[in-house]
Amino acid sequence: MNTSQNTLNISGMHCASCALLIKKSLESTPGVETASVNYATKKATVKTSSASLSDLKKAVKNAGYSVIDTEYDPNLEAKHWRQKFFLALALTLPLFVGMLFPFPYIFPIALVLTALTLIFPGRSFFQGFVSALKLKTFTMDSLIAIGTLSAFIFSLSMGTYHYFEVASSLVTFVTLGKWLESLAKAKTSQAISKLVDLSPKVVHLKTAKGYLDTPLESIKSGDIILVKPGEILPLDGKLLSSSVSLDQSALTGESLPVEKTKGSLLYAGTQNLSGAFELTVTVDSQNTLLSQIIKLVSEAQSSSSPLQDLADKISSYFVPLVILTAILTLLVWRFLIGAPWDTSLSFFLAVIVIACPCALGLATPTVIMVATGLSAKHGLLVKGGDSLQRVSSVKAFLFDKTGTLTLGKPKVTRFKNLSSLSDKAILEIVFALEEKSEHPIATALLAFSRSQKVTSTKLKLSSFQNRSGFGLEAKINNKAYTLGKSDSGLIELRQGKSLLATFAIKDTLRPDAAHLVSSLQELSLPVFMLTGDHQKNALPLANDLNIDKDHLFANILPHQKTDIVKKLQEKYGVIAFVGDGINDSPSLAQADLGIAMGQGTDIAIESGDVVVMNNKLSSILTLQKISQKTIKKINQNFVYALAYNLFFIPVAAGIFSKQGLVLRPEFAAIAMSLSSISVVLNSLTLNRFTGDK
């Protein structure tokens, strides 16, 4: 059965319960396998087997919300709630004046003003309440609607305007809290905003009449553009000038300038630190590396995590429990204690309003938003909240050798000609065999050949075969040649069974490889090395890294890598595989956490759960620390949210009223909003993390 994934932008969400309502509606739709809804980013991610997009839109509409084409803008949300708050405030202030200075006809005026407050600023709460009833559930909207409607009906039936003021105040303070909450949430999405701002809107396009300022969207692959000093590159392309210096920190987190030479691939979002230069555009604005990063960071911020699922489950039971507690509070005060109706109703309303699950719903997604943005700032592209959470659960690390622990730029350290042919003749054969290959060993052999003045060949190949893990086979002038690894670890050139020459090749460890391995070992995390190279070649590198001989897997063929990952998973549980993202895709996918060393390649972007954009091994330690701090912040938020309710619900219910501790309903609305704001602000403190000093 084929499954597809849809990401929907949702309009109308204003609380964590809204997300649960939409999730329930989507998952009850035939053809929907799973659905997750993120309140913080206003997105729904739906996996379907047969449901169409129109079916999904209908499900969202049935829940009382709508699917829109535009991305969620926290600033627009803040503006929306600001307008609602000031309208509610304008309608509520006269009621406070009437309370202090009673005037004629105050009851009908209060009735009209309160009705207007409930109908306009408070409309969305009642719409949410009705939608929840249709799906036979309760949400935060249910609490607010029940509270305000109860106060309104009580005032109307008793002929007193006192609870009109309470109902109107509840809407006013809730909208104030939503405004402040949206302002705080806007700060959690700054990472995306900063990445989007890296795309210039106008490009200097080269034409027959000179350079013409042209909208970014009009530029296509093959166009030549000019980048002036200090400007941000608008598109990916190949450099036409001799050399330039770029600041790539926005993409990789690496602050040092990077030198690029003619023909190098440059990326949108990097800054020109040298003179003006031209480049040939290779992709349009929708397919640049920067646009891929923006998309993946956005998806990561919208993703769910196991801890979020736990919060959602708690919230689904929480609201009905609160309603029962509020009803019980009303009955106890009125019929057991004998308090007046207005006093009993006041405690009922306070419990209804104070116990909002919004703080619990925000506990995880706000931290994930900040953490994924923070990771991107440090050159780490994390593809989901679940991946970020999983980093701290890793029990062992498995590293591919070439291109991961090493620089992936091996060099020929020894050449031995064992034939009667000249060195030049041998190297011409090698050159012909490896000329079109981009394998690191081929690159080393070609570089050595060029150093010996062999830069081209007229030899023609036939019957060419590339046997993965074994080497090359081809015919030259009807003579069969093989070039590949031997059991001794040397690269051998053979004609038939005759050995013509051998090459010793050695790669260089990355400068930070030893530090990373020792740091992981200090954390009691076993480190393994995997390579297709011979044991004799790999063992010295393993010794340099202090990796045990038993933790070295050598002479491994590509298809055997995933088997080793599975073997380690059986022994340790959660395994992280670190590879170069080019030929390690199956192993990256098999591992519980796949980490691709990227350097910004498209293949690396597609591989693994995490891409190390700056290509620095030490960034894995940064990733681990961010993950640990993320889990800590989420747990803190859970504690704050739950402790808040455990403390304030008894206060709202009047249990401490004899001690003079009483919480009026309107002030309960403020306290409820402050709980959500405190969770968001606590999440934002994660931005204080600066990485290794």
Residue pairs with C-beta under 8 A, 6 or more apart in sequence:
1 49
2 49
3 33
3 47
3 48
3 49
4 47
4 48
5 45
5 46
5 47
5 48
6 45
6 46
6 48
6 53
6 56
7 43
7 44
7 45
7 46
7 299
7 302
8 43
8 44
8 45
8 46
8 56
8 57
8 60
8 67
9 42
9 43
9 67
9 68
9 69
9 70
9 71
9 72
10 22
10 37
10 42
10 43
10 44
10 60
10 65
10 66
10 67
10 68
11 42
11 65
11 66
11 67
11 68
12 18
12 64
12 65
12 66
12 124
13 19
13 22
13 37
13 39
13 42
13 65
14 81
14 124
14 128
14 178
15 39
15 128
15 139
15 140
15 141
15 356
15 357
15 358
15 361
16 39
16 140
16 311
16 312
16 315
16 357
16 358
16 360
16 361
16 362
17 128
17 132
17 138
17 139
17 140
17 141
17 142
17 315
17 319
17 357
17 358
17 361
18 39
18 65
18 128
18 139
18 140
18 141
19 37
19 38
19 39
19 312
19 361
20 37
20 137
20 139
20 312
20 315
20 316
20 361
21 63
21 64
21 65
21 128
21 131
21 132
21 135
21 137
21 139
22 35
22 37
22 44
22 59
22 60
22 63
22 65
23 35
23 36
23 37
23 44
23 312
24 63
24 135
24 137
25 59
25 60
25 62
25 63
25 135
26 32
26 35
26 37
26 44
26 46
26 56
26 59
26 60
26 63
27 34
27 35
28 59
28 135
29 51
29 55
29 56
29 58
29 59
30 50
30 51
30 55
31 48
31 49
31 50
31 51
31 52
31 55
32 46
32 47
32 48
32 49
32 51
32 55
32 56
32 59
33 47
33 48
33 49
34 46
34 47
35 44
35 45
35 46
35 47
36 44
36 45
36 303
36 304
36 308
37 43
37 44
37 45
38 44
38 45
38 301
38 302
38 303
38 304
38 365
39 361
39 362
39 365
40 185
40 188
40 301
40 362
40 365
40 366
40 368
40 369
41 72
41 189
41 298
41 301
41 302
41 365
41 369
42 72
43 72
43 302
44 56
44 60
45 299
45 302
45 303
45 304
46 56
48 56
56 67
57 66
57 67
60 66
60 67
61 67
62 131
62 134
62 135
63 131
63 135
64 127
64 128
64 130
64 131
64 132
65 131
71 298
74 182
74 185
74 186
74 189
75 186
77 182
77 185
77 186
78 179
78 182
78 183
78 186
80 182
81 175
81 178
81 179
81 182
82 179
84 121
84 175
84 178
84 179
85 121
85 172
85 175
85 176
85 178
85 179
87 120
87 121
88 117
88 121
88 122
88 168
88 171
88 172
88 175
89 172
89 176
91 113
91 114
91 116
91 117
91 121
91 168
92 113
92 117
92 165
92 168
92 169
92 171
92 172
94 109
94 110
94 113
95 110
95 113
95 114
95 161
95 164
95 165
95 168
95 169
96 165
98 106
98 109
98 110
98 161
98 165
99 162
99 165
106 161
107 159
107 160
107 161
110 155
110 161
110 164
110 165
111 155
111 156
111 161
111 164
113 164
113 168
114 152
114 155
114 164
114 165
114 167
114 168
115 152
117 167
117 168
117 171
117 172
118 126
118 148
118 149
118 152
118 167
118 168
118 171
121 171
121 172
121 175
122 144
122 148
122 171
122 175
124 141
125 141
125 144
125 145
125 148
125 171
125 174
126 141
126 145
126 149
127 141
128 139
128 140
128 141
128 142
128 145
129 139
129 141
129 142
129 144
129 145
129 146
131 141
132 138
132 139
132 141
132 142
133 142
137 316
138 319
138 320
138 323
139 319
140 319
140 356
140 357
140 358
142 319
142 323
143 319
143 322
143 323
143 352
143 353
143 355
143 356
144 170
144 171
144 174
144 352
144 353
146 323
146 352
147 167
147 170
147 349
147 352
147 353
147 665
148 167
148 170
148 171
149 167
150 345
150 348
150 349
150 352
151 163
151 164
151 166
151 167
151 170
151 345
151 349
151 665
152 163
152 164
152 167
154 163
154 341
154 342
154 345
155 161
155 162
155 163
155 164
155 166
155 167
158 341
158 342
162 342
163 342
163 345
166 346
166 349
166 664
166 665
166 666
169 665
169 666
169 669
170 349
170 353
170 665
170 666
170 669
172 666
172 669
173 666
173 667
173 669
173 670
173 673
174 353
174 669
174 672
174 673
176 670
176 673
177 669
177 670
177 672
177 673
177 674
177 676
177 677
178 673
180 673
180 677
181 358
181 362
181 673
181 676
181 677
181 680
184 677
184 680
184 681
184 684
185 366
185 680
187 684
188 366
188 369
188 370
188 373
188 680
188 683
188 684
189 301
189 369
189 373
190 373
191 297
191 369
191 370
191 372
191 373
191 374
191 376
191 377
192 294
192 297
192 298
192 301
192 373
194 250
195 250
195 269
195 290
195 293
195 294
195 297
195 376
196 294
198 232
198 250
198 268
198 269
198 290
199 216
199 232
199 234
199 268
199 269
199 285
199 290
199 291
200 216
200 231
200 232
200 234
201 215
201 216
202 213
202 214
202 215
202 216
203 213
203 214
203 215
203 216
203 219
203 225
203 234
203 235
204 211
204 212
204 213
204 214
204 225
204 226
204 227
204 228
205 211
205 212
205 213
205 214
205 218
205 219
205 223
205 224
205 225
206 223
206 224
206 225
206 226
206 278
211 226
216 234
216 235
216 285
217 285
219 225
219 234
219 235
219 281
219 284
219 285
220 281
220 284
221 281
221 282
221 283
221 284
222 280
222 281
223 280
223 281
224 240
224 278
224 279
224 280
224 281
225 234
225 235
225 237
225 278
225 279
225 281
226 276
226 277
226 278
227 233
227 234
227 272
227 276
227 277
227 278
227 279
228 272
228 276
229 272
229 273
229 274
229 275
229 276
230 271
230 272
230 273
231 271
231 272
232 268
232 269
232 270
232 271
232 272
233 246
233 266
233 267
233 268
233 269
233 270
233 271
233 272
233 279
234 268
234 285
235 268
235 281
235 282
235 283
235 284
235 285
235 288
236 265
236 266
236 267
236 268
236 281
236 282
236 283
236 288
236 289
237 265
237 266
237 279
237 280
237 281
237 282
238 263
238 264
238 265
238 266
238 279
238 280
238 282
239 260
239 261
239 262
239 263
239 264
239 265
239 266
239 277
239 279
240 262
240 277
240 278
240 279
240 280
241 262
241 277
241 278
241 279
242 261
242 262
243 259
243 260
243 261
243 262
243 274
244 259
244 260
244 266
244 272
244 273
244 274
244 275
244 277
245 257
245 258
245 259
245 260
245 272
245 273
245 274
246 257
246 258
246 259
246 260
246 266
246 270
246 271
246 272
246 273
247 255
247 257
247 258
247 270
247 271
247 273
248 254
248 258
248 267
248 270
249 255
250 269
250 270
250 271
251 267
251 269
251 270
251 289
251 290
251 293
251 379
251 600
251 613
252 379
252 600
252 613
252 614
252 615
253 376
253 377
253 378
253 379
253 380
253 613
253 614
253 619
254 379
254 614
254 616
257 273
260 266
265 282
266 279
267 288
267 289
267 290
267 600
268 285
268 288
268 289
268 290
268 291
269 288
269 289
269 290
269 293
285 291
289 600
289 602
289 605
292 602
292 605
293 376
293 381
293 605
293 613
296 381
296 383
296 605
297 372
297 373
297 376
297 381
299 383
299 384
300 368
300 372
300 382
300 383
300 384
300 385
300 387
300 388
301 365
301 368
301 369
301 372
301 373
303 368
303 383
303 384
303 385
303 386
304 385
304 386
305 364
305 368
305 384
305 385
305 386
305 388
305 389
306 386
306 389
307 363
307 364
307 389
307 631
307 634
307 638
308 364
308 365
308 368
308 385
311 360
311 361
311 363
311 364
311 638
312 361
314 357
314 360
315 357
315 360
315 361
318 355
318 357
318 360
318 645
319 357
322 351
322 352
322 355
322 649
323 352
325 351
325 355
325 649
325 653
326 348
326 349
326 351
326 352
327 348
329 344
329 347
329 348
329 351
329 653
329 654
330 344
330 345
330 347
330 348
333 339
333 343
333 344
333 347
333 348
333 654
334 341
334 344
346 664
346 665
347 652
347 653
347 654
349 665
349 668
350 652
350 653
350 654
350 663
350 664
350 665
350 668
351 649
351 652
351 653
352 665
353 652
353 665
353 668
353 669
353 672
354 645
354 648
354 649
354 651
354 652
354 663
354 668
354 671
354 672
355 645
355 648
355 649
355 652
355 672
356 672
356 675
356 676
358 672
358 675
358 676
359 637
359 640
359 641
359 644
359 675
359 676
359 678
359 679
360 638
360 641
360 642
362 637
362 676
362 679
362 680
362 683
363 634
363 637
363 638
363 640
363 641
363 679
364 385
364 634
364 637
365 385
366 637
366 679
366 680
366 683
366 684
367 630
367 633
367 634
367 637
367 683
367 686
368 385
368 388
368 630
369 683
370 683
370 684
370 686
370 687
371 382
371 385
371 388
371 626
371 627
371 629
371 630
371 633
371 686
372 382
372 385
372 388
374 626
374 686
374 687
374 689
375 381
375 382
375 388
375 623
375 626
376 382
378 614
378 619
378 622
378 623
378 626
378 691
379 612
379 613
379 614
379 616
379 619
380 610
380 611
380 612
380 613
380 619
380 622
380 623
380 626
381 598
381 605
381 610
381 611
381 613
382 388
382 609
382 610
382 623
383 608
383 609
383 610
383 611
384 609
387 593
387 609
387 610
388 626
388 627
388 630
389 627
389 630
389 631
390 574
390 592
390 593
390 609
390 627
391 576
391 593
391 610
391 623
391 624
391 626
391 627
392 624
392 627
392 628
392 630
392 631
393 574
393 592
394 525
394 574
394 575
394 576
394 592
394 593
394 624
395 525
395 526
395 572
395 573
395 574
395 575
396 525
396 526
396 527
396 528
396 568
396 571
396 572
396 575
396 576
397 520
397 525
397 526
397 527
397 528
397 575
397 576
397 578
397 620
398 528
398 529
398 530
398 564
398 565
398 568
398 575
398 576
398 577
398 578
398 587
398 591
399 405
399 527
399 528
399 529
399 530
399 577
399 578
399 579
400 530
400 531
400 561
400 577
400 578
400 579
400 580
400 584
400 587
401 507
401 529
401 530
401 531
401 533
401 538
401 541
402 408
402 410
402 440
402 507
402 531
402 532
402 533
402 580
403 440
403 579
403 580
403 582
403 597
404 578
404 579
404 580
404 597
404 617
405 509
405 510
405 513
405 529
405 541
405 545
405 617
406 507
406 508
406 509
406 510
406 513
406 541
407 507
407 508
407 509
407 510
408 440
408 507
408 580
409 440
409 443
409 444
409 507
409 508
410 440
410 441
410 443
410 444
410 505
410 506
410 507
410 508
411 444
411 447
411 448
411 505
411 506
411 507
411 508
412 444
412 445
412 447
412 448
412 503
412 504
412 505
413 504
413 505
413 506
414 502
414 503
414 504
415 423
415 448
415 501
415 502
415 503
415 504
416 501
416 502
416 503
417 423
417 426
417 500
417 501
418 499
418 500
418 501
418 502
419 426
419 498
419 499
419 500
419 501
421 500
423 452
424 452
424 453
424 454
426 493
426 500
426 501
427 448
427 449
427 452
427 454
428 449
428 454
428 457
428 459
429 457
429 459
429 476
429 481
429 493
429 500
430 445
430 449
430 483
430 493
430 501
431 445
431 446
431 449
431 454
431 456
431 457
432 457
432 459
432 460
432 461
432 474
432 476
433 461
433 472
433 474
433 481
433 483
434 442
434 445
434 446
434 472
434 483
435 446
435 457
437 443
437 466
437 472
440 507
441 491
441 505
444 505
445 491
445 503
445 505
448 503
449 455
459 476
459 477
460 476
461 474
461 475
461 476
462 474
462 475
462 476
462 478
463 473
463 474
463 475
463 480
464 472
464 473
464 474
465 472
465 473
465 474
466 472
467 473
467 484
468 557
468 558
468 559
469 532
469 557
469 558
470 484
470 485
471 482
471 483
471 484
471 485
471 491
472 482
472 483
472 484
473 480
473 481
473 482
474 480
474 481
475 481
479 495
479 496
480 495
480 496
481 493
481 494
481 495
482 492
482 493
482 494
483 491
483 492
483 493
483 494
484 491
484 492
485 491
485 492
485 532
485 533
485 534
486 492
486 502
486 534
487 534
488 534
488 536
489 533
489 534
489 535
489 536
489 537
490 502
490 503
490 504
490 534
491 502
491 503
491 504
491 505
492 499
492 501
492 502
492 503
493 499
493 500
493 501
493 502
493 503
494 500
505 537
506 537
507 541
509 541
509 544
509 545
510 617
512 616
512 617
512 618
513 545
513 617
514 544
514 545
514 546
515 618
516 617
516 618
516 620
516 621
517 527
517 545
517 546
517 547
518 546
519 621
520 527
520 621
521 527
521 546
526 551
526 572
527 545
527 547
527 551
528 547
528 551
528 552
528 553
528 568
529 538
529 541
529 542
529 545
529 547
529 551
529 552
529 553
530 553
530 556
530 561
530 564
531 538
531 552
531 553
531 554
531 556
532 554
532 555
532 556
532 557
532 558
533 554
533 555
534 554
534 555
535 552
535 554
535 555
537 554
538 552
538 554
539 549
539 552
539 554
542 548
542 549
542 551
542 552
553 564
556 564
558 583
561 584
561 586
561 587
562 586
562 587
562 590
565 575
565 577
565 587
565 590
565 591
566 590
568 575
569 575
569 591
569 592
573 592
574 592
574 593
575 591
575 592
575 593
576 591
576 592
576 593
576 594
576 595
577 584
577 587
577 588
577 590
577 591
577 593
577 594
577 595
578 595
578 596
578 597
578 620
579 587
579 588
579 594
579 595
579 596
579 597
579 607
579 608
580 596
580 597
580 604
581 588
581 596
581 597
581 598
581 601
581 603
581 604
581 607
581 608
581 611
582 601
582 603
582 604
584 596
584 607
585 603
585 606
585 607
587 594
588 594
588 595
588 596
588 607
588 608
588 609
589 607
593 609
593 610
594 607
594 608
594 609
594 610
595 608
595 609
595 610
595 611
595 612
595 620
595 623
596 604
596 607
596 608
596 610
596 611
596 612
597 604
597 612
597 615
597 617
598 604
598 605
598 611
598 612
598 613
598 615
599 613
599 615
600 613
604 611
605 611
610 623
612 619
612 620
612 623
618 692
621 692
622 691
622 692
625 689
625 691
626 689
629 686
629 689
630 686
633 682
633 683
633 685
633 686
636 682
637 679
637 682
637 683
640 675
640 678
640 679
640 682
641 675
641 679
644 675
644 678
645 675
648 663
648 668
648 671
650 656
651 661
651 662
651 663
652 663
652 668
654 662
656 662
663 671
